[in-house]
């Protein structure tokens, strides 16, 4: 069973991921997991997806 | 009689409180055990990455496909590691960055473990205190009962 993280912890995680993405040097590959598939995304797409996930969990 | 009823009610309340503390301790114990497993897994990951780096490029490896099957593969650039950084996002990091990132995760998990352990010690203190109160209460209740019989 996957344990659902508390909202506060989710927000903190999302902030940390955002920070890490912003500091990631250019040219590095970024992947977003959708089910079992890892999709390669750009930094902008990743940040957009991150914000979208944050809105859904609000 | 009314006094006795009140005492019994109080005793039930104390027992309920005690059970709640014990449940909280059990939950904390499970969480700590999960953290320990995760830390052990992360440490294994660092060792595996180090071993793969030492083996170097072009080494033949077996790639697990589910739990039961494996297929042949060739090791490519080990200096590029894809690390899950949370929120369904994984990024390509250099070997050193990846190890640093995993070590950072381990450090934050150990900090969390420390906090949970402290909470557990506090709860144990509360349980001890409550057990003492229940014992005293039980003694008083028994005395009350024997008085009312007389």
Backbone of each chain as ProteinMPNN parsed JSONL, in Angstrom:
{"seq_chain_A": "XXXXXXXXXXXXXXXXXXXXXXXXXXXXXXXXXXXXXXXXXXXXXXXXXXXXXXXXXX", "coords_chain_A": {"N_chain_A": [[0.841, -1.198, 0.0], [0.563, 2.195, -0.863], [1.614, 4.901, 0.988], [-0.103, 7.872, 1.641], [1.307, 11.077, 1.397], [1.42, 13.701, 3.887], [-0.128, 16.92, 3.303], [1.499, 19.171, 3.905], [4.066, 18.129, 3.886], [4.151, 17.309, 1.251], [4.089, 19.758, -0.086], [6.511, 20.855, 0.774], [8.281, 19.048, -0.342], [7.765, 19.439, -3.037], [8.623, 22.092, -3.305], [11.345, 21.76, -2.817], [12.074, 20.141, -4.962], [11.541, 21.864, -7.05], [13.465, 23.841, -6.575], [15.778, 22.355, -6.935], [15.525, 21.688, -9.617], [15.692, 24.209, -10.783], [18.323, 24.848, -10.267], [19.655, 23.046, -11.772], [22.153, 22.246, -14.098], [22.271, 23.329, -17.566], [21.276, 21.193, -20.289], [21.023, 18.793, -19.032], [19.235, 15.752, -18.698], [15.744, 15.443, -18.02], [13.176, 13.655, -16.443], [9.737, 12.693, -16.317], [7.577, 10.824, -14.352], [4.951, 8.835, -15.453], [2.704, 6.753, -14.461], [4.03, 3.676, -15.225], [5.786, 4.63, -16.981], [8.554, 6.606, -17.995], [8.797, 9.82, -18.977], [10.62, 11.925, -21.097], [11.215, 15.28, -20.352], [11.251, 18.884, -20.749], [12.939, 21.43, -18.8], [11.159, 23.505, -18.291], [8.718, 22.295, -18.835], [8.727, 20.383, -16.84], [8.617, 21.981, -14.537], [6.141, 23.13, -14.947], [4.492, 20.874, -14.836], [4.912, 20.191, -12.237], [3.77, 22.333, -10.845], [1.176, 21.923, -11.623], [0.585, 19.458, -10.451], [0.716, 20.242, -7.841], [-1.452, 21.944, -7.687], [-3.552, 20.153, -8.059], [-3.396, 18.605, -5.753], [-4.154, 20.427, -3.866]], "CA_chain_A": [[0.0, 0.0, 0.0], [1.351, 3.43, -0.902], [1.138, 5.818, 2.007], [-0.252, 9.224, 1.114], [2.058, 12.024, 2.213], [0.639, 14.848, 4.328], [-0.05, 18.054, 2.373], [2.625, 20.024, 4.26], [5.274, 17.447, 3.425], [4.091, 17.341, -0.22], [4.466, 21.108, -0.503], [7.94, 21.024, 1.017], [8.972, 18.235, -1.347], [7.612, 20.104, -4.326], [9.503, 23.269, -3.279], [12.731, 21.291, -2.913], [12.257, 19.66, -6.336], [11.577, 23.065, -7.884], [14.761, 24.458, -6.336], [16.796, 21.498, -7.566], [15.37, 21.826, -11.073], [16.18, 25.534, -11.189], [19.787, 24.865, -10.174], [20.219, 21.988, -12.618], [22.837, 22.814, -15.273], [21.625, 23.122, -18.871], [21.68, 19.999, -21.028], [20.737, 17.575, -18.269], [17.92, 15.193, -19.024], [14.754, 15.419, -16.937], [12.099, 12.709, -16.757], [8.535, 12.745, -15.484], [6.982, 9.486, -14.327], [3.501, 8.717, -15.605], [2.503, 5.305, -14.275], [5.318, 2.975, -15.303], [6.586, 5.227, -18.057], [9.3, 7.832, -17.696], [8.778, 10.655, -20.174], [11.615, 12.99, -21.034], [10.575, 16.594, -20.433], [12.185, 20.007, -20.602], [12.879, 22.012, -17.452], [9.929, 24.291, -18.2], [7.601, 21.335, -18.755], [8.785, 19.759, -15.513], [8.13, 22.965, -13.562], [4.703, 23.277, -15.189], [3.856, 19.663, -14.313], [5.043, 20.257, -10.779], [2.745, 23.273, -10.381], [-0.114, 21.291, -11.89], [0.406, 18.437, -9.419], [0.503, 20.969, -6.594], [-2.834, 22.455, -7.723], [-4.456, 19.009, -7.912], [-3.376, 18.149, -4.363], [-4.651, 21.507, -2.975]], "C_chain_A": [[0.879, 1.252, 0.0], [0.766, 4.419, 0.097], [1.053, 7.219, 1.434], [0.47, 10.202, 2.032], [1.164, 13.164, 2.669], [0.884, 16.045, 3.411], [1.179, 18.938, 2.617], [3.931, 19.428, 3.714], [5.336, 17.433, 1.898], [4.565, 18.692, -0.736], [5.961, 21.334, -0.358], [8.742, 20.267, -0.028], [8.931, 18.935, -2.695], [8.502, 21.352, -4.412], [10.966, 22.869, -3.468], [13.044, 20.829, -4.339], [12.4, 20.857, -7.285], [12.957, 23.731, -7.8], [15.866, 23.676, -7.067], [16.752, 21.622, -9.092], [15.95, 23.15, -11.561], [17.709, 25.582, -11.203], [20.461, 23.83, -11.07], [20.885, 22.597, -13.857], [22.105, 22.474, -16.584], [22.116, 21.814, -19.495], [21.437, 18.695, -20.283], [19.335, 17.073, -18.6], [17.02, 15.181, -17.792], [13.62, 14.485, -17.366], [10.935, 12.902, -15.794], [7.87, 11.379, -15.537], [5.461, 9.561, -14.444], [3.216, 7.223, -15.559], [3.845, 4.616, -14.281], [6.267, 3.604, -16.317], [7.294, 6.491, -17.589], [9.367, 8.639, -18.999], [9.824, 11.755, -20.047], [10.925, 14.332, -21.225], [11.64, 17.693, -20.343], [12.037, 20.551, -19.177], [11.556, 22.76, -17.259], [8.718, 23.378, -18.034], [7.549, 20.699, -17.36], [8.222, 20.705, -14.455], [6.617, 23.146, -13.684], [3.951, 22.079, -14.597], [3.856, 19.659, -12.782], [3.971, 21.176, -10.196], [1.353, 22.673, -10.522], [-0.418, 20.258, -10.798], [0.07, 19.101, -8.091], [-0.951, 21.471, -6.533], [-3.827, 21.334, -7.484], [-4.536, 18.575, -6.453], [-3.876, 19.212, -3.375], [-6.006, 21.178, -2.416]], "O_chain_A": [[1.829, 1.35, 0.777], [-0.424, 4.733, 0.056], [2.001, 7.708, 0.819], [0.297, 10.186, 3.251], [0.252, 13.564, 1.946], [1.954, 16.177, 2.817], [1.82, 19.397, 1.672], [4.774, 20.133, 3.16], [6.414, 17.532, 1.311], [5.337, 18.771, -1.692], [6.604, 21.919, -1.229], [9.746, 20.763, -0.54], [9.936, 19.012, -3.402], [9.068, 21.638, -5.466], [11.724, 23.535, -4.173], [14.129, 21.086, -4.861], [13.243, 20.87, -8.182], [13.534, 24.129, -8.812], [16.746, 24.247, -7.711], [17.784, 21.657, -9.762], [16.607, 23.214, -12.6], [18.314, 26.262, -12.033], [21.688, 23.747, -11.121], [20.26, 23.371, -14.582], [21.415, 21.46, -16.681], [23.245, 21.388, -19.25], [21.625, 17.614, -20.84], [18.391, 17.847, -18.758], [17.475, 14.942, -16.674], [13.166, 14.526, -18.509], [11.119, 13.227, -14.621], [7.626, 10.836, -16.614], [4.783, 10.236, -13.669], [3.467, 6.512, -16.532], [4.707, 4.917, -13.456], [7.404, 3.162, -16.485], [6.721, 7.327, -16.89], [9.929, 8.183, -19.995], [9.906, 12.433, -19.023], [10.137, 14.501, -22.156], [12.77, 17.454, -19.918], [11.121, 20.172, -18.448], [10.919, 22.664, -16.21], [7.825, 23.633, -17.226], [6.477, 20.506, -16.786], [7.451, 20.293, -13.587], [5.907, 23.292, -12.69], [2.918, 22.238, -13.946], [2.919, 19.185, -12.139], [3.343, 20.852, -9.188], [0.477, 22.873, -9.681], [-1.536, 20.194, -10.287], [-0.746, 18.6, -7.317], [-1.594, 21.43, -5.484], [-4.827, 21.523, -6.793], [-5.609, 18.22, -5.965], [-4.007, 18.935, -2.183], [-6.568, 21.966, -1.655]]}, "seq_chain_B": "XXXXXXXXXXXXXXXXXXXXXXXXXXXXXXXXXXXXXXXXXXXXXXXXXXXXXXXXXXXXXXXXXXXXXXXXXXXXXXXXXXXXXXXXXXXXXXXXXXXXXXXXXXXXXXXXXXXXXXXXXXXXXXXXXXXXXXXXXXXXXXXXXXXXXX", "coords_chain_B": {"N_chain_B": [[-22.304, 4.744, 46.049], [-22.667, 6.182, 43.669], [-20.265, 7.43, 43.657], [-18.57, 5.3, 43.225], [-19.249, 4.557, 40.613], [-18.35, 6.793, 39.264], [-15.657, 6.555, 39.699], [-15.111, 4.216, 38.289], [-15.637, 5.069, 35.733], [-13.664, 6.937, 35.41], [-11.45, 5.283, 35.501], [-11.819, 3.797, 33.165], [-11.47, 5.766, 31.325], [-8.78, 6.438, 31.722], [-7.606, 4.046, 30.914], [-8.312, 4.037, 28.242], [-6.879, 6.201, 27.326], [-4.317, 5.223, 27.742], [-4.246, 3.09, 25.921], [-4.378, 4.53, 23.577], [-1.909, 5.865, 23.584], [-0.226, 3.667, 23.359], [-0.897, 2.73, 20.831], [0.0, 4.883, 19.313], [2.744, 4.655, 19.789], [3.261, 2.236, 18.531], [2.734, 2.916, 15.862], [4.756, 4.799, 15.446], [6.93, 3.123, 15.718], [6.678, 1.477, 13.468], [7.011, 3.401, 11.462], [9.662, 4.193, 11.949], [10.976, 1.833, 11.414], [10.435, 1.614, 8.683], [11.883, 3.81, 7.76], [14.454, 2.963, 8.397], [14.725, 0.796, 6.615], [14.636, 2.161, 4.206], [16.907, 3.81, 4.386], [18.881, 1.842, 4.439], [18.492, 0.794, 1.897], [19.148, 3.025, 0.292], [21.834, 3.268, 0.939], [22.805, 0.93, -0.141], [22.322, 1.506, -2.785], [24.205, 3.545, -3.278], [26.573, 2.062, -2.972], [26.239, 0.207, -5.057], [26.248, 1.917, -7.296], [28.85, 2.883, -7.098], [30.279, 0.487, -7.46], [29.512, -0.147, -10.095], [30.619, 1.979, -11.431], [33.301, 1.489, -10.98], [33.585, -0.869, -12.414], [33.268, 0.007, -14.973], [32.738, 1.305, -18.39], [30.993, -0.478, -21.065], [30.842, -2.973, -19.918], [29.336, -6.158, -19.584], [26.059, -6.619, -18.459], [23.277, -7.886, -16.481], [19.992, -7.119, -16.974], [17.316, -6.574, -14.906], [14.033, -7.771, -15.562], [11.152, -7.31, -14.347], [10.534, -9.484, -11.522], [11.364, -11.992, -12.124], [12.714, -12.401, -14.569], [15.639, -11.745, -16.654], [17.566, -9.694, -18.875], [20.24, -9.462, -21.265], [22.527, -6.739, -21.186], [24.468, -3.783, -21.909], [26.823, -1.916, -20.146], [26.629, 1.544, -20.096], [27.546, 4.968, -20.088], [28.503, 5.527, -16.91], [28.823, 7.743, -15.542], [26.677, 9.272, -15.782], [23.844, 9.518, -14.051], [20.489, 8.678, -13.393], [18.403, 10.165, -11.193], [15.787, 9.902, -8.85], [14.096, 12.677, -7.754], [11.897, 13.225, -6.368], [8.3, 13.992, -6.304], [7.524, 12.679, -8.681], [9.507, 13.259, -10.47], [12.552, 12.778, -12.166], [16.043, 13.302, -12.495], [18.935, 13.825, -14.582], [22.053, 13.268, -13.311], [25.525, 13.892, -12.492], [27.904, 11.353, -11.566], [29.088, 12.004, -9.04], [27.365, 14.065, -8.166], [25.018, 12.626, -7.955], [25.587, 10.769, -5.919], [25.981, 12.567, -3.845], [23.443, 13.685, -3.674], [21.923, 11.457, -2.883], [23.114, 10.934, -0.453], [22.346, 13.208, 0.88], [19.625, 12.779, 1.066], [19.666, 10.569, 2.757], [20.709, 11.749, 5.063], [18.624, 13.526, 5.726], [16.614, 11.715, 6.222], [17.64, 10.411, 8.445], [17.571, 12.459, 10.259], [14.849, 12.814, 10.539], [14.256, 10.347, 11.624], [15.47, 10.583, 14.088], [13.85, 12.519, 15.276], [11.435, 11.131, 15.402], [12.142, 9.082, 17.093], [12.607, 10.469, 19.428], [10.061, 11.382, 19.951], [8.905, 8.942, 20.485], [10.218, 8.15, 22.807], [9.261, 10.112, 24.534], [6.583, 9.379, 24.55], [6.739, 6.878, 25.747], [7.454, 7.655, 28.293], [5.107, 8.932, 29.046], [3.38, 6.771, 29.023], [4.398, 5.258, 31.097], [3.947, 6.955, 33.25], [1.177, 7.111, 33.181], [0.488, 4.448, 33.613], [1.28, 4.145, 36.203], [-0.513, 5.887, 37.418], [-2.904, 4.562, 36.868], [-2.543, 2.246, 38.311], [-2.49, 3.248, 40.928], [-5.024, 4.322, 41.029], [-6.57, 2.048, 40.735], [-5.999, 0.781, 43.094], [-7.124, 2.571, 44.937], [-9.777, 2.395, 44.16], [-10.389, -0.242, 44.81], [-10.174, -0.086, 47.547], [-12.281, 1.647, 48.116], [-14.421, 0.04, 47.345], [-14.263, -2.053, 49.168], [-14.791, -0.648, 51.481], [-17.418, 0.208, 51.047], [-18.741, -2.214, 51.091], [-18.558, -2.94, 53.705]], "CA_chain_B": [[-22.534, 4.046, 44.765], [-22.393, 7.16, 42.601], [-18.81, 7.648, 43.712], [-17.957, 4.115, 42.592], [-19.493, 4.678, 39.16], [-17.472, 7.86, 38.809], [-14.303, 5.98, 39.732], [-15.006, 3.259, 37.165], [-15.602, 5.875, 34.512], [-12.329, 7.54, 35.371], [-10.532, 4.19, 35.188], [-12.006, 3.474, 31.74], [-10.878, 6.89, 30.593], [-7.315, 6.28, 31.813], [-7.236, 2.899, 30.067], [-8.465, 4.458, 26.844], [-5.723, 7.071, 27.074], [-3.146, 4.343, 27.682], [-4.305, 2.365, 24.632], [-4.078, 5.497, 22.51], [-0.453, 6.066, 23.598], [0.423, 2.441, 22.858], [-1.104, 2.723, 19.369], [0.919, 5.886, 18.741], [4.101, 4.093, 19.853], [3.352, 1.216, 17.475], [2.815, 3.627, 14.576], [6.1, 5.369, 15.35], [7.864, 2.017, 15.528], [6.572, 1.075, 12.056], [7.628, 4.466, 10.657], [11.119, 4.128, 12.143], [11.436, 0.645, 10.693], [10.393, 1.963, 7.249], [13.015, 4.709, 7.508], [15.671, 2.13, 8.425], [14.789, 0.041, 5.355], [14.94, 3.121, 3.145], [18.314, 4.216, 4.54], [19.692, 0.689, 4.018], [18.362, 0.717, 0.437], [19.915, 4.127, -0.29], [23.267, 2.974, 1.093], [23.098, -0.104, -1.14], [22.348, 2.191, -4.085], [25.508, 4.218, -3.406], [27.582, 1.019, -3.19], [26.032, -0.336, -6.41], [26.73, 2.921, -8.26], [30.31, 2.889, -7.001], [30.758, -0.748, -8.094], [29.302, -0.039, -11.55], [31.611, 2.944, -11.926], [34.6, 0.802, -10.956], [33.605, -1.858, -13.498], [33.489, 0.804, -16.18], [31.895, 1.243, -19.593], [30.985, -1.665, -21.935], [30.745, -4.228, -19.168], [28.031, -6.808, -19.792], [25.282, -6.758, -17.219], [21.932, -8.45, -16.637], [18.997, -6.103, -16.627], [16.111, -7.271, -14.435], [12.729, -7.453, -16.163], [10.286, -7.87, -13.309], [11.283, -10.2, -10.492], [11.735, -13.344, -12.521], [13.522, -12.499, -15.792], [16.724, -10.786, -16.873], [18.071, -9.685, -20.247], [21.603, -8.943, -21.369], [22.672, -5.325, -21.541], [25.851, -3.321, -21.808], [26.927, -0.716, -19.328], [27.031, 2.741, -20.847], [28.193, 5.984, -19.279], [28.068, 5.461, -15.508], [28.947, 9.076, -14.959], [25.359, 9.906, -15.881], [22.914, 8.718, -13.247], [19.155, 9.279, -13.302], [17.994, 10.073, -9.785], [14.447, 10.372, -8.528], [14.229, 13.751, -6.766], [10.581, 13.41, -5.75], [7.194, 14.536, -7.115], [7.524, 11.971, -9.979], [10.522, 13.819, -11.365], [13.916, 12.245, -12.074], [16.967, 14.127, -13.279], [20.241, 13.26, -14.903], [23.109, 13.894, -12.504], [26.82, 13.233, -12.64], [28.071, 10.353, -10.516], [29.316, 12.672, -7.752], [26.14, 14.766, -7.779], [24.026, 11.608, -7.575], [25.958, 10.254, -4.594], [25.742, 13.661, -2.895], [21.993, 13.803, -3.532], [21.441, 10.311, -2.094], [23.607, 11.135, 0.918], [21.506, 14.26, 1.453], [18.364, 12.105, 1.405], [19.929, 9.736, 3.938], [20.852, 12.655, 6.212], [17.323, 14.057, 6.153], [15.864, 10.589, 6.798], [18.17, 10.155, 9.788], [17.062, 13.548, 11.116], [13.446, 12.482, 10.792], [14.27, 9.186, 12.515], [15.822, 11.099, 15.41], [12.665, 13.195, 15.808], [10.442, 10.103, 15.725], [12.641, 8.352, 18.258], [12.399, 11.341, 20.593], [8.624, 11.347, 20.221], [8.609, 7.632, 21.053], [10.708, 8.172, 24.2], [8.297, 10.934, 25.275], [5.362, 8.587, 24.728], [7.035, 5.833, 26.736], [7.389, 8.353, 29.584], [3.69, 9.157, 29.337], [2.787, 5.455, 29.316], [4.848, 4.868, 32.436], [3.243, 7.821, 34.193], [-0.233, 6.726, 33.167], [0.382, 3.116, 34.219], [1.38, 4.385, 37.642], [-1.791, 6.487, 37.844], [-3.938, 3.517, 36.792], [-2.301, 1.339, 39.433], [-2.951, 3.933, 42.148], [-6.468, 4.457, 40.925], [-7.118, 0.707, 40.975], [-5.883, 0.515, 44.536], [-8.143, 3.404, 45.6], [-11.092, 1.854, 43.813], [-10.564, -1.467, 45.589], [-10.415, 0.33, 48.939], [-13.641, 2.186, 48.136], [-15.354, -1.084, 47.243], [-14.279, -2.811, 50.432], [-15.458, 0.209, 52.475], [-18.867, 0.219, 50.803], [-19.256, -3.534, 51.475], [-18.687, -2.935, 55.165]], "C_chain_B": [[-22.176, 4.948, 43.573], [-20.898, 7.414, 42.488], [-18.08, 6.516, 42.997], [-18.068, 4.174, 41.075], [-18.524, 5.685, 38.546], [-16.028, 7.34, 38.696], [-14.083, 5.032, 38.556], [-14.876, 3.994, 35.838], [-14.205, 6.473, 34.31], [-11.282, 6.492, 34.953], [-10.602, 3.843, 33.691], [-11.34, 4.534, 30.879], [-9.348, 6.769, 30.561], [-6.84, 5.134, 30.916], [-7.302, 3.239, 28.586], [-7.252, 5.306, 26.422], [-4.454, 6.232, 26.887], [-3.087, 3.599, 26.345], [-3.929, 3.285, 23.475], [-2.563, 5.745, 22.427], [0.259, 4.856, 23.008], [0.281, 2.352, 21.331], [-0.144, 3.701, 18.695], [2.351, 5.357, 18.715], [4.293, 3.067, 18.735], [3.513, 1.856, 16.096], [4.215, 4.194, 14.377], [7.13, 4.276, 15.073], [7.875, 1.553, 14.059], [7.264, 2.104, 11.16], [9.153, 4.418, 10.743], [11.686, 2.944, 11.37], [11.449, 0.89, 9.172], [11.572, 2.86, 6.881], [14.308, 3.903, 7.463], [15.839, 1.351, 7.117], [15.219, 0.96, 4.209], [16.412, 3.543, 3.181], [19.226, 3.079, 4.06], [19.676, 0.576, 2.488], [19.207, 1.804, -0.24], [21.417, 3.865, -0.195], [23.696, 1.908, 0.081], [23.203, 0.535, -2.523], [23.699, 2.858, -4.307], [26.602, 3.183, -3.706], [27.474, 0.455, -4.608], [26.566, 0.625, -7.465], [28.258, 2.933, -8.295], [30.904, 1.664, -7.712], [30.637, -0.683, -9.616], [30.331, 0.904, -12.16], [32.992, 2.283, -12.008], [34.713, -0.214, -12.098], [33.831, -1.184, -14.849], [32.569, 0.499, -17.338], [32.035, -0.103, -20.311], [30.93, -3.004, -21.201], [29.363, -4.83, -19.415], [27.318, -6.978, -18.47], [23.952, -7.44, -17.518], [20.93, -7.429, -16.115], [17.724, -6.811, -16.15], [14.845, -6.8, -15.157], [11.707, -8.099, -15.229], [11.148, -8.64, -12.32], [11.9, -11.478, -11.006], [12.689, -13.426, -13.717], [14.615, -11.434, -15.851], [17.138, -10.832, -18.338], [19.479, -9.092, -20.25], [21.586, -7.467, -21.739], [24.138, -4.951, -21.396], [25.884, -2.009, -21.035], [27.406, 0.459, -20.179], [27.737, 3.698, -19.885], [27.672, 5.971, -17.834], [28.192, 6.827, -14.837], [27.644, 9.87, -15.084], [24.373, 9.013, -15.149], [21.567, 9.433, -13.187], [18.664, 9.057, -11.873], [16.595, 10.659, -9.595], [14.557, 11.442, -7.437], [12.889, 14.066, -6.09], [9.58, 14.015, -6.704], [7.175, 13.955, -8.528], [8.568, 12.484, -10.962], [11.89, 13.19, -11.085], [14.813, 13.105, -12.945], [18.293, 13.415, -13.499], [21.305, 14.013, -14.102], [24.436, 13.215, -12.797], [26.943, 12.252, -11.473], [28.198, 11.022, -9.144], [28.065, 13.393, -7.242], [25.094, 13.778, -7.266], [24.318, 11.077, -6.171], [25.66, 11.315, -3.521], [24.229, 13.793, -2.605], [21.435, 12.673, -2.655], [21.888, 10.46, -0.636], [22.777, 12.202, 1.643], [20.165, 13.672, 1.915], [18.529, 11.28, 2.676], [19.999, 10.623, 5.188], [19.496, 13.169, 6.678], [16.453, 12.949, 6.746], [16.32, 10.311, 8.229], [17.714, 11.229, 10.777], [15.622, 13.266, 11.529], [13.358, 11.328, 11.798], [14.543, 9.633, 13.951], [14.595, 11.744, 16.077], [11.607, 12.169, 16.235], [10.844, 9.335, 16.977], [12.402, 9.162, 19.538], [10.918, 11.322, 20.99], [8.243, 10.034, 20.896], [9.049, 7.576, 22.524], [9.732, 8.974, 25.077], [7.03, 10.131, 25.576], [5.565, 7.482, 25.762], [6.948, 6.418, 28.149], [5.943, 8.535, 30.014], [3.01, 7.853, 29.738], [3.138, 5.033, 30.74], [4.075, 5.64, 33.512], [1.775, 7.394, 34.326], [-0.438, 5.365, 33.832], [0.405, 3.247, 35.742], [0.054, 4.927, 38.181], [-2.899, 5.445, 37.877], [-3.807, 2.574, 37.994], [-2.832, 1.962, 40.74], [-4.468, 4.023, 42.186], [-7.157, 3.131, 41.248], [-7.104, 0.378, 42.454], [-6.966, 1.29, 45.291], [-9.547, 2.846, 45.382], [-11.402, 0.612, 44.649], [-10.87, -1.129, 47.048], [-11.839, 0.839, 49.1], [-14.669, 1.061, 48.169], [-15.435, -1.82, 48.572], [-14.953, -1.997, 51.541], [-16.965, 0.136, 52.309], [-19.51, -1.125, 51.162], [-19.499, -3.596, 52.977], [-19.888, -2.081, 55.568]], "O_chain_B": [[-21.496, 4.544, 42.63], [-20.347, 7.587, 41.401], [-17.112, 6.736, 42.268], [-17.115, 3.884, 40.352], [-17.961, 5.468, 37.473], [-15.301, 7.639, 37.748], [-13.031, 5.037, 37.916], [-14.118, 3.6, 34.952], [-13.662, 6.503, 33.205], [-10.371, 6.768, 34.173], [-9.578, 3.625, 33.044], [-10.732, 4.24, 29.85], [-8.713, 6.969, 29.525], [-5.811, 5.237, 30.249], [-6.474, 2.799, 27.787], [-6.695, 5.148, 25.335], [-3.638, 6.493, 26.003], [-2.031, 3.491, 25.723], [-3.257, 2.878, 22.527], [-2.003, 5.824, 21.334], [1.222, 4.995, 22.254], [1.212, 1.952, 20.633], [0.444, 3.402, 17.656], [3.085, 5.574, 17.751], [5.334, 3.027, 18.08], [4.313, 1.407, 15.276], [4.792, 4.092, 13.294], [8.072, 4.468, 14.304], [8.93, 1.276, 13.488], [7.996, 1.753, 10.235], [9.847, 4.581, 9.74], [12.744, 3.043, 10.75], [12.351, 0.436, 8.468], [12.184, 2.694, 5.825], [15.157, 4.128, 6.6], [16.942, 1.254, 6.578], [16.041, 0.598, 3.368], [17.074, 3.622, 2.146], [20.214, 3.317, 3.366], [20.7, 0.3, 1.863], [19.896, 1.538, -1.224], [22.176, 4.187, -1.109], [24.792, 1.966, -0.478], [24.055, 0.162, -3.329], [24.277, 2.754, -5.389], [27.447, 3.395, -4.575], [28.484, 0.248, -5.279], [27.246, 0.216, -8.406], [28.875, 2.984, -9.359], [31.879, 1.769, -8.456], [31.54, -1.107, -10.338], [30.846, 0.667, -13.253], [33.743, 2.485, -12.962], [35.784, -0.399, -12.676], [34.49, -1.726, -15.737], [31.746, -0.416, -17.293], [33.054, -0.781, -20.186], [30.972, -4.058, -21.836], [28.358, -4.121, -19.451], [27.905, -7.425, -17.485], [23.552, -7.554, -18.677], [21.016, -6.953, -14.983], [17.119, -7.567, -16.91], [14.618, -5.603, -15.336], [11.438, -9.297, -15.322], [12.366, -8.462, -12.288], [12.844, -12.0, -10.414], [13.4, -14.42, -13.865], [14.538, -10.388, -15.207], [17.07, -11.885, -18.972], [19.853, -8.327, -19.361], [20.738, -7.012, -22.506], [24.938, -5.701, -20.836], [25.066, -1.116, -21.257], [28.422, 0.388, -20.872], [28.444, 3.265, -18.975], [26.533, 6.361, -17.577], [27.728, 7.033, -13.715], [27.521, 10.981, -14.567], [24.101, 7.89, -15.573], [21.506, 10.642, -12.961], [18.529, 7.924, -11.41], [16.268, 11.736, -10.094], [15.042, 11.169, -6.339], [12.765, 15.037, -5.344], [9.942, 14.496, -7.778], [6.845, 14.665, -9.478], [8.513, 12.173, -12.152], [12.325, 13.085, -9.938], [14.399, 13.58, -14.003], [18.708, 12.547, -12.731], [21.435, 15.232, -14.206], [24.466, 12.089, -13.295], [26.176, 12.318, -10.513], [27.499, 10.651, -8.201], [27.745, 13.345, -6.055], [24.386, 14.04, -6.293], [23.416, 10.951, -5.343], [25.158, 11.003, -2.442], [23.808, 13.983, -1.464], [20.585, 12.905, -1.796], [21.139, 10.151, 0.291], [22.539, 12.113, 2.848], [19.647, 14.006, 2.981], [17.665, 11.282, 3.554], [19.428, 10.296, 6.228], [19.237, 13.243, 7.879], [15.657, 13.193, 7.653], [15.511, 10.016, 9.108], [17.499, 10.96, 11.959], [15.229, 13.448, 12.681], [12.514, 11.326, 12.694], [13.937, 9.135, 14.9], [14.336, 11.546, 17.264], [10.97, 12.311, 17.279], [10.006, 8.984, 17.807], [12.045, 8.616, 20.582], [10.566, 11.257, 22.168], [7.375, 10.004, 21.768], [8.346, 7.026, 23.372], [9.417, 8.58, 26.2], [6.48, 10.185, 26.676], [4.67, 7.19, 26.555], [6.444, 5.779, 29.073], [5.59, 8.327, 31.174], [2.186, 7.816, 30.652], [2.299, 4.524, 31.484], [3.622, 5.086, 34.514], [1.22, 7.328, 35.423], [-1.428, 5.157, 34.535], [-0.331, 2.571, 36.462], [-0.436, 4.506, 39.228], [-3.729, 5.434, 38.787], [-4.796, 2.164, 38.604], [-3.513, 1.312, 41.532], [-5.102, 3.83, 43.223], [-8.178, 3.091, 41.935], [-8.039, -0.209, 42.998], [-7.637, 0.746, 46.167], [-10.381, 2.827, 46.287], [-12.52, 0.433, 45.132], [-11.693, -1.775, 47.698], [-12.522, 0.519, 50.073], [-15.649, 1.114, 48.912], [-16.518, -2.166, 49.045], [-15.6, -2.557, 52.426], [-17.704, 0.02, 53.286], [-20.693, -1.173, 51.5], [-20.462, -4.191, 53.461], [-20.175, -1.943, 56.757]]}, "name": "protein", "num_of_chains": 2, "seq": "XXXXXXXXXXXXXXXXXXXXXXXXXXXXXXXXXXXXXXXXXXXXXXXXXXXXXXXXXXXXXXXXXXXXXXXXXXXXXXXXXXXXXXXXXXXXXXXXXXXXXXXXXXXXXXXXXXXXXXXXXXXXXXXXXXXXXXXXXXXXXXXXXXXXXXXXXXXXXXXXXXXXXXXXXXXXXXXXXXXXXXXXXXXXXXXXXXXXXXXXXXXXXXXX"}
